[in-house]
Structure formats: structure tokens, C-alpha cells
Amino acid sequence: MMFAGITAGLLATSLGVVASGTATAAPRGALRACTISTLPFPADAHRAEAIAVDPTGRYSTGAALRVSDSGNQPLLLVWDRQRLTTIDSPLDGEAVDVNARGVVIGNGWVNGAGQPWRYRDGRVEQLPVVASGGTFVTAINKAGDIVGHGTDATGQTIALLWPAARPDTVEVLDAPAGAIAHGITADGTIVGTAGDWGSWTSWVRRPDGQTLTLTVPGSQSTQVNAAEGHWATGLVALGDTTLRVRWDLRDGSYTHLDQRLEVLDDVNARGAVVGGDRIARGTTSRVLPGGGERVTVGARSVSTDGTIVGFRNADRVVTPVRWTDC
């Protein structure tokens, strides 16, 4: 195995960096005829964007801002393919993810502290929180398991799980000290970061509870930020260079991504990675259509079939967009 195992005694201490082999690149395939279209959004919205798409490509979620004489009103947007549902944004917050059943999760604020919420069956409900300064969600899988993070009584960051099998409960994950959970796959595999600022390490927790490190030889820090299928993606600090990598969660091996990907926002079950105005497969990437002079585009999330959602900024007019056949 190429993983570096973490024994129970090390869970409360800092993690060491262990060398990992290089993975076989995710399948690249032929260049596709990727096309862009605008998602419907409220006509009176000042700006709108799509934030996440579920792995099947059916459901998407995003945010909009309505400006009126009485002030700004944030909106939650949910798309079932092209059909739009608009509601007042819960707790002045913003959506972060949506699953294949159309369940949306997001973060808001109550009395100055982070308060996560869930939108399903046309209703918004607050999620249970830990007794600390704030609790936040980051990802949801098809089963409805949700991950995120909070702080304990000592101010230490802790990784959290809201298990679908135990409704209305939140559990502290047995994860490395200072952990934040960033992603959860369909089988319940969880990825996240841990450690002090600037010296982060990345970890993966398998469904059986085994926690292992995600590493790159010689790195000063690693930051995993998304996972789907058996792939995860993130940033690696190596000397004066920040590398973009894709890890294979089956054995901990990794592949260097095209460094023209300035940001990494999401990875799908086939290993395709999106961020900024690019999509990467294997070790190469391509620019997504829709940009141009005084026009920028940004990809935020990608489904298994290559559907991508994000935004288009045309001379400061921001609209939600979707790319297909990418």
C-alpha cells in the first residue's frame, strides 16, 4: 500500500509526511464539444451564480442577490435540470452542496455563530450543532450523510459528521487533531485537512473507520479540498512551488495536474477536475468556452457525466451557467 497509516496514538499529534507513489492518470478520452448555456435565474436579481451540481447532473444549487430600496435580499436557487426554485436564503447564508436526491446544504448565521442548514422536500431545517463558536457543513453524499467542521470547548477544530442513518445527530469524527472534513463520497469515504495554519496535512477516513494520510514526497503541506468516487484533489506546497495534484484514494498514489489550473474547485468520479476557466483530465486541461474580452467564466462543480456549473461575468454582470458534454 502507498498510504501512510495513522495509528490511534498518533491521532492526537501532528502528522508526518510520508512518500507516495505516482498514480496512473485518470482517463482522458477524446476532446469533447463542450457547450455553455445560461441557467434561469430571477429577473430582478442583481447577480446570480451556480455553486454545485450533484453527481448525476440533474440537480444544481446556487445563490442570487436581489437589491431593493429596503436592502439586499440573498436568495437560494435550486435547479432541477432547467426548472428553477427560488426561496429566501436561509439564515442569510449560502448553499455549498447538493446531492442526487436534490437535498441542498448550506451555512448561515445565528447570533453571530455559524449555523448549518438543509433544504429538502421544499423545507429548510437547521442542523444540530456542537456547543462551540460555530459549526459549518462542506459536503453531502447521495445517502444524505453530511460532513463539516466546528470547534470544541478548547477552541480546537474538529471534523463532524451528520449521519443519514441517525437523523438529528452530529458526531465528532475520529480524525487527526485540528481536522476539517472537506468531502464525502458515495460509499462514505471522507477526506479533509488537519494541523496548524500553513503546515496542513491531508487525510482520508474509510467507511471502516481507518484513517490514512494523503501525501506527496518532500511536501511542506498538503490541502485536499474535494473527493468523488476514488479520486481526491488538492494543493501541495513543495519548496517555493504550489502544485495541483489528484490522489487515487484506493492506494494514496497521486498525479500532477496541469499547473494552468489556478484553482481547484471540484473533482468527479472519473477524475475530471474543474477550477477557474478550465477542466482537466489526465495531466492536461482545456479552457471552457464562454469567456472573452471583458468576460470571465468560473467553474465551481462537475458531475460524473461532465456537466459543469459556475458563473459568467460579462462586464460585471454575473449570471449562472452550465456547461454540458465536457
N, C-alpha and C positions, 0 to 999 in steps of 0.2 A: 504494500500500500504506500501511496505517496503522501498521505496525510500525516500530520504530526499530532499524535494523540495527546489529550489533556487528561491527566489523572485527577481524581477527586481532590487530592491535596493541593493541586495547582490552581483550582478554580478560584480561590480567593487571592491569588497572587498574579503578578504580571506574567504575560505570555512570552515565551521565547520565539524567535524567528527560526523556522526550520526550512531547509531547502525542499523545493518541489520540482518535479519533472515538468517537461513541456507537453501540453496536450495536443492531440490531433485537432486541427482546426475544425470548427463547425462547418457542415456542408454549405457550399457557396451557391451552386446552381447557376443557371443562365441568367443574364441580365433581363429583368422584367420591365414591362411597360407600366411603370408606376404613375398613377394619376392623382391629382389633388382636386378636392371639392370642398365647398363651404357647408358646414353643418348649420341647420336652422338655429336661430337664436332670437331673443326678444327684440322687436323692432326699436324699442325705446332704451335699449342697453347702450351705455357709453362705451363699453368694451366687453369682450367675451372670449373665452378660450376653453379648449378641451384639455383635460388633465390626465385622464386614464381611460383605457379600454380593457374590457375583460378578455381572457384568453381566446374566446370563440369569435370575437369581433362584433358580437351583437350589441352589447351594452357599452355606453360611454358615459362619462360624467365630466362636469367642468364647472366653471364659475362665470358670472357676469356681474356688472356693476350698473345699477340704474341710478341716474342722477336726477334729482328733482329739487324744487325750492325748499323742501323740508329736509334735505340732506341726501347722503349717499345710501343706497339700499343694496347690499350684496345679495346675489341670487345663486341658488343651487340649480344647475342644469343637469338633466338626466335624459339621455337619448336611448331609445330602443330602435336601433337602426336609424331611420330618419325621423321618427316620431319623438318630439320634444316634450318633456315635462319640466315646468319651471315652478319653483317654490322659493319662499323667502329663505335665505341661507341660515341654517340652524346656528344659534348662539354666535352670530357674527363670525362664523368660521368658513372653512373651505374644504371641499372634498379632496381625498387623497387617493382613493382606490375604489374599484367596483369589481364584483365577481360575476361568474357566468349565470347566476340567478338574478342579476340586476340589483343586488344589495350594495349600497354605497356606504362607505365610511368616511369620516372626516373629523376635523378638530375645531373646537370653538373655545369660548371663554366664559367662565362663571366666576364672578368676584375676583377677577384678575388671575385666575388659575386655569390651566389647560383642562378642558372637558371634552372628551371624545364623544362622538355620536354615530348612530347607524340609521340609515334610511332604507326601509323595506316595506313592501305592501302599502305604499302611499303614506307611511307614517314615519316621523322622526322620533327616535328614542335615545336618551342619554345612556352611555355605557357606564358600568361601575368603574370606580377609580380607586387607586391606592391612597392612603391617608398621607399625602405629601403636598408639595408645592404645585404639582401639575402632572397630568397624565396625557399621553398622546398616542394615537394609532398611526401605523405606517402602511399596513398591507392586510389583505383578506384573500383567502383561497376559496375554491368552489364550495367546499363543505360549510363555509361560514366561519372558520377559525380566523381570528384576528390577532395580529401582533403589534407591539408598540413598545413604549418605554415610559418610565416615571422616575421618581426618586424616593428613596427610603427615608426613615427618620433621621439618618445621619447626613443626608444630602447626597448619598451615593446613587449614581444612575443604575437603574435595574431594568432588565428586559422583561416584558409582560406578554401574557397570552390570555385571550378571551376565547375559551374553547366552545365550539358549537355544541358539543355533547353535554356541556354543563352550563346552560343558559344563566345569564345574570351573575356570572362569576368572573373574576380576574385573578390570574395566578402569576406569581413571580417565577420566572424560568430559572432552572439550574444552569446558569451560564457564567462565563468569566466575569470577574469584578469590573464594574463600570460599563456593563453591557447595554447596548441598544439593539433591538431587533429591527431589521430593515425590510425583510421579505419572508414570505412563506409560500411554499409550493403546494401543488395539489395533494401530495402524499403527506404533508405536514412537516417537511424539512424546513428548518428556519435558519436564516443567515443574519449576521449582524456584526457590529464592531464592538470593541471594548478597549479599556485603558485610558490613559491620560491624554489630554489635548496635544496633538502633534505627534504622539507616539502610539497611534492606534494599531490594534491588531484585528484581524477578521476571523470569524468563527462560523461553523455550521453545526447545527444540532439536528441529529437524525431523529426519525419518529420513535426509535427505541430509547431515546434519551442520551445517546452517546454524543459528546461534544468534541469537535476536532478543529484544528486551525487551518485557515487558508493562507498560504504563504507564497512568497517569491524569494529566491535566494538573494541575500545581501540587502534586502529592503530595510529602510528605517521605519516605515509604517505602511499599513495596508488598510483600505477602506472599501469594504463590499457595500454596494448600495441597492442591488436588486437581484432577484432569482426567479427562475421559472424552469419547469422540467428538471433536467440535471445540470443546468447552467447557472452561473452567477457572474456578475460583472462588478468592476470596481477600479479604484485608483491605487497605485503603488508608488511610494516615494523611494527613489533609488539614487542616492547621491544628490546631485543638483537637478535631477530629472524626475518628472512625474509621468509614469507610464499608465496606459489604459490596458486592462487585461480582462480576459474571460476565463473563469475557472470551470473545470469539469468536476461537479460535486460527487461523482462516483469514485474518484481517486485523488482529487486535490490537485491534479495537474492543471497547467494554465497555458494560454495562448496570448501573445501580444496582439492587441488591436491596432488598427490604423490610427496613428497619432494625430491625424487631422480631425478626429473626433474630439472636439474641445471639451464637451461634457458628455457624461453617461447618464441617461435617464432611465432606461429600461432594457430588459432582455426577454426574449420569448423562449418557448420550449424547444425551438430549433436552433437556438444560439444566436439569432439575429439581435443586434444591439442598435438602439437609437439614442440620439442626443444631438442637440443643436439642429443643424440642417442636414444631417447625414444618417444613413443606415449602413451598418457594417455586417458583412457576412464573411466568415473566414478571417483572413488578415487584410482584406481590402474593404473599402467603403465607397459609397456614391452619394452625390448631392441629391437631396429630394427636390422635386420640381415645385415651383410656386414663388421662388424668390426672384430678385432682380434689383434694378436701380430703385433705391428708396423703399424697397420691400424686403423684409426678412421673414423667415419661417423658422419655427421651432418644433421639433418632435418631442413629445412627452411620454408616449407609451405605445407599445406594439403588441398585437395579438399573434397567436400561433399562425394564422393564415396570412400574416403580413399586413393587416390593416393597422395603420398608424394614426394617432390623433395628436393634435397640438394646436398651434396658433399661426396666424399670418398677420404681420404688422405692416400695413401699407400706409406709409406716411403718417404713422401714429394712430391709425385706425386698426384696432386689434379685433380679429374675428376667429371663431373656432373652425378648424379644418380637419379633414380626414383624407389620408392617402390610402389607396387600395392597390392590390396586385403588386405590392412592393416586396 
